[in-house]
Amino acid sequence: MENKTGKYFKYAIGEIVLVVIGILIALQINNWNEKNKNDQLANVYLMDFKRDLETDIASLEERININIANSKTVDSIFFTLATKNKLSNEELVHFFNQNMSLVNESYFIPEKMTIRQFEAGNNSQLISSKAFNDKLFKYYSENDRNEMNGEKSLQLYQHHFYTREISLPLMSGDIFYNTAGTSLGRPNLDLNDLKMNTEYMWSLGGKKTSTDLQTLKYANIKAMAEDLIKTIDLEYESQQ
């Protein structure tokens, strides 16, 4: 009986050990599957972030080019005012079109679809790289500050001052005649009066200064996006 009891006891212990080993193996497989699933999801987010950043860079480059052109246009208008007292009909139309190209603001809003999904799903733990998370936070924080402060302030200046003060002095009879075929009885444009128009001259200077500052801000944000893409590429390679 003692021999049988010993055998049963050893058998029972063996069964328990096998069950425990089986459970541990199952847990290990489950953990591996979960990690593999999380790694795949992390890679999806990395590529989605990269896609959004590439979209941002393309938009920023377009905004920068427009701003550079607008700044040169202001310089050209100042040059015309400094060197001319009267304009031919062709020069008048060109001068009018130059001024009208300045009445719209440049505005950049980054693509935020991926960052919103990333934050809503509380997925920050998927990507453990501190370098990536720090740069990601810095990039979108910088854009939020720029949008709430710089972009909105410039938009207010544009709507309340630049657009109005640049366009209204150009509503002259000769410009109407050349663009619409009738002067509407309005007096012709006088460049000397325009030079003495403080609001017009201030708005031109303000438009150029604001545009140049915005271009520098856009260039900084673009550099941050490009640096973040490099970090994403390194992180993606490490996941493979």
C-alpha angles and dihedrals in degrees: 000000000000090000092049092046090051091050093049090048092051090046091051092049090049091051091049091049090050091049091049091048089049091051092048091049090048091049091048091050090047091049090048092049091048092049091048090050092049092047091053091048090048090053090050090053092047092054092044090052090050091051091051092048092050088052089050092050092051090049092047092050090052091048092047092051091049091049093049089051091049092050091051089048091057089050090051092050091050089049091052091049091048096049106030135066096174135022131214117234091261092048090046093056091046091049091050093049091049091055094045090054087066099057096086125074128230113235130181125196116175123230105262105174095107097042090051092051090044093053096039091055092046089234100152090110090063091075111045097182108120091199091057096045093046093050092044092053092045093050097052093039090054091050092049091052092047093049096046096043117017101031097043093045091051091047091054092049090048095050098040102036121004100049094042099042095044098045104038098063089055095060090104131146097247092050091049089048093051094045103032105019096246134076093208086218092288121143119258123259113275111202092198091055089046091053089054093049100108096191092051094047092044091051092051091051092044091049092053094046093047092046093050092049091048090050090055090050092049091049090052093049090047091053090051091051092050091049091049090052090055089052090049091052091051092047092048091051091051090054093057 
